[in-house]
Amino acid sequence: MPTTQYAGKVNAPEFPAGLDWLNSERPVTLRELRGKLVILDFWTYC
């Protein structure tokens, strides 16, 4: 089975300071999420 390789690597930027977090006692950092499966759900009122 062939493997897919991607040229280069792009690191995600850190979350901006001052964001409102739901279901979290404090802001989360990318370092804390490393190695974990993360689902981000972006929603707005329509």
Biotite code that builds the C-alpha atoms (Angstrom):
import biotite.structure as struc

atoms = struc.array([
    struc.Atom([0.000, 0.000, 0.000], chain_id="A", res_id=1, res_name="MET", atom_name="CA", element="C"),
    struc.Atom([1.535, 3.363, -0.999], chain_id="A", res_id=2, res_name="PRO", atom_name="CA", element="C"),
    struc.Atom([2.012, 6.016, 1.643], chain_id="A", res_id=3, res_name="THR", atom_name="CA", element="C"),
    struc.Atom([1.319, 9.693, 1.152], chain_id="A", res_id=4, res_name="THR", atom_name="CA", element="C"),
    struc.Atom([4.043, 12.132, 2.084], chain_id="A", res_id=5, res_name="GLN", atom_name="CA", element="C"),
    struc.Atom([3.591, 15.863, 2.364], chain_id="A", res_id=6, res_name="TYR", atom_name="CA", element="C"),
    struc.Atom([6.269, 18.410, 1.620], chain_id="A", res_id=7, res_name="ALA", atom_name="CA", element="C"),
    struc.Atom([7.079, 20.440, 4.717], chain_id="A", res_id=8, res_name="GLY", atom_name="CA", element="C"),
    struc.Atom([5.359, 20.821, 8.028], chain_id="A", res_id=9, res_name="LYS", atom_name="CA", element="C"),
    struc.Atom([3.210, 23.691, 9.282], chain_id="A", res_id=10, res_name="VAL", atom_name="CA", element="C"),
    struc.Atom([2.771, 24.181, 13.011], chain_id="A", res_id=11, res_name="ASN", atom_name="CA", element="C"),
    struc.Atom([-0.558, 25.491, 14.269], chain_id="A", res_id=12, res_name="ALA", atom_name="CA", element="C"),
    struc.Atom([-0.456, 28.951, 15.839], chain_id="A", res_id=13, res_name="PRO", atom_name="CA", element="C"),
    struc.Atom([-1.128, 29.311, 19.561], chain_id="A", res_id=14, res_name="GLU", atom_name="CA", element="C"),
    struc.Atom([-4.659, 30.298, 20.568], chain_id="A", res_id=15, res_name="PHE", atom_name="CA", element="C"),
    struc.Atom([-5.005, 34.098, 20.942], chain_id="A", res_id=16, res_name="PRO", atom_name="CA", element="C"),
    struc.Atom([-5.110, 35.504, 24.475], chain_id="A", res_id=17, res_name="ALA", atom_name="CA", element="C"),
    struc.Atom([-8.468, 36.640, 25.803], chain_id="A", res_id=18, res_name="GLY", atom_name="CA", element="C"),
    struc.Atom([-10.650, 33.976, 24.160], chain_id="A", res_id=19, res_name="LEU", atom_name="CA", element="C"),
    struc.Atom([-13.784, 32.785, 25.948], chain_id="A", res_id=20, res_name="ASP", atom_name="CA", element="C"),
    struc.Atom([-13.596, 29.047, 26.693], chain_id="A", res_id=21, res_name="TRP", atom_name="CA", element="C"),
    struc.Atom([-16.589, 26.790, 27.326], chain_id="A", res_id=22, res_name="LEU", atom_name="CA", element="C"),
    struc.Atom([-16.360, 23.785, 29.665], chain_id="A", res_id=23, res_name="ASN", atom_name="CA", element="C"),
    struc.Atom([-12.814, 24.687, 30.674], chain_id="A", res_id=24, res_name="SER", atom_name="CA", element="C"),
    struc.Atom([-11.591, 26.192, 33.930], chain_id="A", res_id=25, res_name="GLU", atom_name="CA", element="C"),
    struc.Atom([-8.799, 28.070, 32.165], chain_id="A", res_id=26, res_name="ARG", atom_name="CA", element="C"),
    struc.Atom([-7.429, 28.674, 28.659], chain_id="A", res_id=27, res_name="PRO", atom_name="CA", element="C"),
    struc.Atom([-5.943, 25.641, 26.901], chain_id="A", res_id=28, res_name="VAL", atom_name="CA", element="C"),
    struc.Atom([-2.522, 25.665, 25.226], chain_id="A", res_id=29, res_name="THR", atom_name="CA", element="C"),
    struc.Atom([-1.424, 23.668, 22.213], chain_id="A", res_id=30, res_name="LEU", atom_name="CA", element="C"),
    struc.Atom([1.317, 22.093, 24.327], chain_id="A", res_id=31, res_name="ARG", atom_name="CA", element="C"),
    struc.Atom([-1.349, 20.574, 26.604], chain_id="A", res_id=32, res_name="GLU", atom_name="CA", element="C"),
    struc.Atom([-3.183, 19.156, 23.570], chain_id="A", res_id=33, res_name="LEU", atom_name="CA", element="C"),
    struc.Atom([-0.141, 17.583, 21.906], chain_id="A", res_id=34, res_name="ARG", atom_name="CA", element="C"),
    struc.Atom([-0.635, 13.875, 21.226], chain_id="A", res_id=35, res_name="GLY", atom_name="CA", element="C"),
    struc.Atom([-4.388, 14.028, 21.865], chain_id="A", res_id=36, res_name="LYS", atom_name="CA", element="C"),
    struc.Atom([-7.284, 13.787, 19.456], chain_id="A", res_id=37, res_name="LEU", atom_name="CA", element="C"),
    struc.Atom([-8.858, 17.253, 19.333], chain_id="A", res_id=38, res_name="VAL", atom_name="CA", element="C"),
    struc.Atom([-12.161, 18.270, 17.772], chain_id="A", res_id=39, res_name="ILE", atom_name="CA", element="C"),
    struc.Atom([-12.785, 21.989, 17.412], chain_id="A", res_id=40, res_name="LEU", atom_name="CA", element="C"),
    struc.Atom([-16.392, 23.012, 16.879], chain_id="A", res_id=41, res_name="ASP", atom_name="CA", element="C"),
    struc.Atom([-16.808, 26.539, 15.533], chain_id="A", res_id=42, res_name="PHE", atom_name="CA", element="C"),
    struc.Atom([-20.359, 27.831, 15.596], chain_id="A", res_id=43, res_name="TRP", atom_name="CA", element="C"),
    struc.Atom([-22.271, 31.084, 15.464], chain_id="A", res_id=44, res_name="THR", atom_name="CA", element="C"),
    struc.Atom([-25.837, 32.182, 16.011], chain_id="A", res_id=45, res_name="TYR", atom_name="CA", element="C"),
    struc.Atom([-27.604, 32.502, 12.679], chain_id="A", res_id=46, res_name="CYS", atom_name="CA", element="C"),
])
